[in-house]
């Protein structure tokens, strides 16, 4: 979320409070989307006017499935590599720099964090990673932490990826005398050189320097603000922003049908000519004495299941269409599905992932620019990579037909170079190694 800067008279308690108040609406929306992802959906809170009426609440987790499908599809294999053509004749340097990058990925749990960032971005519109210096053994080392998107405000006159300040704020409980507990907001205010810490004097009160932290402000020792936004797309929209109403409509429709079917089992009984004594006997024995002229039966209601099924199918198709996702459990994905058919089927998902991939590569470029500066500043290494020599690859988790690809490989021999052929095969990870 972008807010205007700079502040002519410096940062004040009033400005901090105004920023939080202005951010409240966006933060509240992001929190609700996260709660929806965890399963707290409107249908679960539905109430009916008549307590005796059946009120089934069937939540269908399209929202979570769309998020998780994207994370699995584009976030299961993300690699950070050096561009080999930049290291011609520098094999020792290439090996050293490559080892540095691989070690960092393991130390900072890169695979886990990139998946979490994709998930946060898909839910809330963007994810946020903050770099800091911690200890690895006895050595100071640049590490990172992922924070909740609704706890971060980007202050800028431009874009979210070029902030002038970043504000990270969160609530902590303070235990006072007589076991009184107060919730106070803590603020970490980042500029290009320092982090300054503030805390509320009391719950709902003004902000002051946090005197429990020394020194304050503290130099963060990065070449730029070490808080990095990973946007889901240019507009910072989550994957479910446009389809929550459709999902809620599906939940209501399916819940209503289920309630109606169950209500029919409790159908009303009518009778004519049966006396009160006979009804009392019926309640006790289940047998209803009747004369030839008496009549009894059930009031039934017919449901047109074809209309209901059509309505639910249309809602599901629209959810997946506008959410740009697919159901990989669909029988259409079974068997040896032709590659072109698969590509058409996942075109919407692929387009959505491409937009996120572009945004993430830009954020990763910034992160590794900060990291290489940090590595150089620490002085542990003889040399460090140039950030422009680092590339990022997002490999899709796509099921493939080995038989079909082998046939393609055999048929194309003599028409394409071996390197090109091997690069087209999904089961060959390193074409050059395969050629050797």
N, C-alpha and C positions, 0 to 999 in steps of 0.2 A: 504494500500500500504506500503510495507516494504522497508526501506532504511537503509544502513549500519551505524553502530556506533561502537565505540565512536569517538570523535573528539580529536585528540592528542593535538592540540593547543587551545582547548576551543572553545566555540561557537562564531562565528563572523558574521558580516553582510554578507560577501561573502557566508558563508555556508547557511545562511537563504535563500539568493537569489538562490543559486544553488539547494536547496531542492525544492523550488517553481517551478523553471524552469524544473527540472526533473519530477516533479509531474504534470506538465501542460497537458501532453497527456492523462494521466489517468483521471484527473479532467475534461478535456474537453469531454471525452467519457461519463462520468457519467452525466454531465450536459445535453448532447444530449439525453441520455436515459430518463432522467426526463422530458425533453421537449416533448419527444415522448409520455410519459405517459400522459402528459397534453393535447395532441392532435396535437402537431406540428410535422407533418409527411411529408416525402419528396413529396408525391403526391400533397399536397396542394401548393407546390411551382413549380409544373410542368408548363412549357410554351411550346407553339407550334410555328412552324415557320410561319404558315399562320394564321393571325388574324381571318379570316373568318371561319376557321375550328373549329368545336365543340370540346371543351376541358373540358369535365366533370372531376371533381376531387372528387372521392368517397373514403374517408378514412374509413377503417374498423378497429375498435379498438380491434383487437386481443390482442395486447400488454397489454393494460389496463385491459382487461377482464381476461387474464391469471394471472396478478398480483393480481387483486381483488379477483379472485376465490381462490387463495392460502391464502390470508389474511383471508377471511371468513371461509375457511375450517379448518385452523389450528390456527388462532389467535383470534377467538371469545370467547374462554373459556380456559384461561391459569390461573392456580391456583398455589399459593405458600403456602405450608403446612408444618407442623412439622411432623416428623416421630414418630408416637405414641409409637412404641415399645421402643424408646429411653427414654420415660418418665414414665415407669412403676413405680408406687408408688410415682409419683411426679405430682399429678393432679393439685395442685395450681400453680406450676411452669409452667406446660404445658399451663394452662389457661392464665397465665400472658404473656408468650412468644407468644402464638398464637394471643392474643389481640394486642401485639406490632406489629406483622407482618401485621395483618388486618388493623390496624390504618395507618401504613406506606403506604400500598397499596392505601388507600383512599386519604391520604395527598398528595402523589406524583403522583396520577392518573396513577397507574400501568397499568390498563386495556387499557387505551388509548395509553400509550407510548409503550407497547409491540406490539400492532397492528401497530403502526407507524414504529417501528423498523423492523418488518417483511416486511412491504411495502418497506421501504428503502433498505433492504437487497435484496429483490426480484428485485428491479429496478437497483440498483447500485452495487450489490455484497456484500455489508455490510452496517450495520447501526452503528451509534456511539452515545453513551450516555456519558455525562460528569457529574460527581458528584461534588457538591459544598455545601457550608454551607449557608443557607438563614434563614429567620425568619418565624416561624409559630406562629402568635400572637406575644408575647414578647420573645419567646424562640428561641435560635439558634437550627437549625435542619438540618440534611443532606437531600438535595434535588437533583434533576437531571434535565438536559436539553438535548434534542436531537438536534444534529447539523447536517448540511449537510455533507454527506460523502466526497464530493470533497473539503471540507475545512479542512480535517484532514490528517496528515501524521504521520504514525507510524515508528519510527526510532528504528531499532533493528538489532541484528546479528542473530536473530532466527525467531520466528513466530510472527504473528500479535497480538496474545493474550499474548505475553510476551515482550512488548516493553521496551526499555531502556529510551526512550524519546517519547513524543507525541507533535506534533506541530499542533495547531489549528490557522488557519489564515483566514482572511476575509477582505473585502474592505469596508471602510466607507468614506463618503464624508466630506471634511473639507471646511468650508466657510472662505475665506480669505478676505482681504480688497477689496473694490470696487466690492463686490458681486462675486468675483472669487471663483469658486468651484474646488477643487482638490480631486481626489480619491487616498487614501493612504491605503496601506495594514497594518493591525494590526496583531500582532502575540502573541499568548499565548503559552509559551514553558513550558511543564510539565516534571518534573523529579520525582523521588520517594519522594521528600520532599517539593519542591517549585514549584510555578508558576511564571515565569518571563515574563514581558510584553515588547514588542518592537513595534515600529511604524516607518514607513518610514519618513525620514526628509522632503521629497517632493514626488510628484507623480513620480514613476520610480526611486527614489533615494535610498540611502543606509538606513539601519536600525539602530536605536538608542534605548536606554532605553526610555520607555514611562514615561516621568517625570510628566505627569498628574495623574499618579496612585501612591499612597503612602500607605504602603511601597511597594517597588519593588526591588527585588522579594518578594513574599508573601508566607508564609507557608500554604499549603493546608490542613494539619492535617488529612490526610488519610494514611493508612499503606502502600499504594502503589500508583502508578499513577492512578488518578481517572478518566481516559478516557478509556472507555471500547468499544472494537470492537465486534459487533454482526454479524459474517460472515454468508452469505447465504449458503455457503458450504466450503469445504476445499480449493477450488481454487478461492474463492471470485468472482464467476461468477454470474451474474444476471440471472433471469429466461428467459429473452428475448434475451440474448447475441447471441444465436445460431440460432435465427429464424427471426431476423429483415429483412433479405433479402427475406425470404419467404413471410412475411407480405407485404413488399413493392411490390413483384411480384403479390400478390393477388390484392392489391390496383390498380396497373397499369392495370391488366387484366380486372377487373370489370369496371374500369373507361373507358378503351378503348371500351369495349362492349357497355356501356351506350352511349358513344359519337357516336359510329357507328350507333346505333339504332336511335339516334336523328338526325344524319346526313342523314339517309335514308329518314326521313320526309322532309328534304330539298333537295330531289333528283333532279338531273338535268333533264330538259325537252328537248326533241329533236323534231324537226319538219322539214318537207320537203314540198316545194312548197308554203309556206305561205309567203306573202309579208310583208314589213316593216309596211305598213299602217294597215294591219290586226293585227300585233303584238302590235301596239300601242293601237288599239281598245281592244285587249285582256287584256292589262295591266289595262285599265280603267274599262272595264265591266265584265271581267272574261269569256267572250264568244269569242271563236276563230272561225271566219268564215273559212270554208274549202271547197274546191272542191273535187269531188269524187276521183281524183287522188292524192290529198294531204295526208300527213301522219303526225301524231304527237303522242307522247307517253313519258314515263318516263324511264330513265336509272336506273334500279334497281340492287341491289346486294343481293345475297342470303347469309344468315348466317347459318352455321351448328350449331344449338343450342346444339345438343347433345355433340359435341366435346368441346364446350365452357363450358358446365355444368360439363363435366368430368374433364376438366382442373381445374376449380375452386374447385370442390369437392376434387380433389387430393391435391391441395395446402392447403385447410382447414384441411384435415386429417393430412398432414405432419406438419402443424403449431401446432396442438394440440398434435401430437405424440412427436415431438422433443421438444416442450415446456413443455411436461409432464403435460398436463392439460386436462380437460374434459369440455364438454358443458352440464351443468346441465339442460339446456332447451331442450335437446334432448328428443324426444318422448320415447326413450328407458328407460328413468328414470321414466316414468309415470306408474301409477298403482302400484300393489304390486310386486315390483321387488325382486326376491330372493336375500338373503344376499350374497351368493357366486357370483352371477352375478354382483352385485354392487361392490364387492371387486375386481373382475377382471377388471371391467370398470375403477375404480379409482386407479389401481395398480401403474401407472406411477406417478400420483399426490401424492399418499401416499409415494412412495419411495423418491420423491423430498422433501416432507415435513419432512420425517424422518431425512434426512441429515441436513436440517435447524434446526430441533429440537435438534439434538445432539450438533450443534454449539452453539445454543442459551442457552442450559442448562449449557454448560461450561462457557459462558459469565455471566449467571445469578449467577452461583456459585461464580465467582470472584466479582460480584457486591455485593452480600450479605455478602461475607467475608469482604469487605470494609465497608458495612453498620453496621454489628455487631461490628466491631472495633470502628466505629464512635459512635454508641449508648453507648458502654461501656465507651468510652472516655468522653462523655458528662456528665455521672454520674447521669442521670435522673432516671435510673432504678436500682432496687435491683439486677437484673441479666439479662443477654441477652442470646438469643439462641446461641448454637454452630453452626457455618455455616454448619458443616457436618450433622446436624440434620434437615436441611431444604431440602425439595424436591420440584420439579417443575413438573407440569403435564400439558401437552397440549392435551386437549380433542377435537377430531374432531367434526365438525358440520355436522353430518350425519343424513339425514332423515331416519326414521325407520318405520317398519310396526308393530304396536302394536299387531295386531291380530296374526301375525306370531311369534312374540316373546313370547306371552302368550301361544301359542300352544307348542312352544319349552320348555317353563318352565314346563308345565303340563306333557309333555311326558318324560322329563328327571328326574322328581321327583322319588326318590328311587334309582337312579343310580349315582347322584352327590349330594354333600352336599348342604344345603340351601345357605351357604355363597358363594360357587362357582357359583351356579345357579344365585343368585341375582347379583353377580359381572358381569355376562355375559349379563344382561339385561340393555340396554342403557337408559331406563327410570328410573332406580333405581340409584340414585346418591350416596347413603350411604347404602351399603349392611348390615352393622352391625346395623344401626338404624332400618332398615326394619325388621331384624330378631327379634329385641326387641319388 
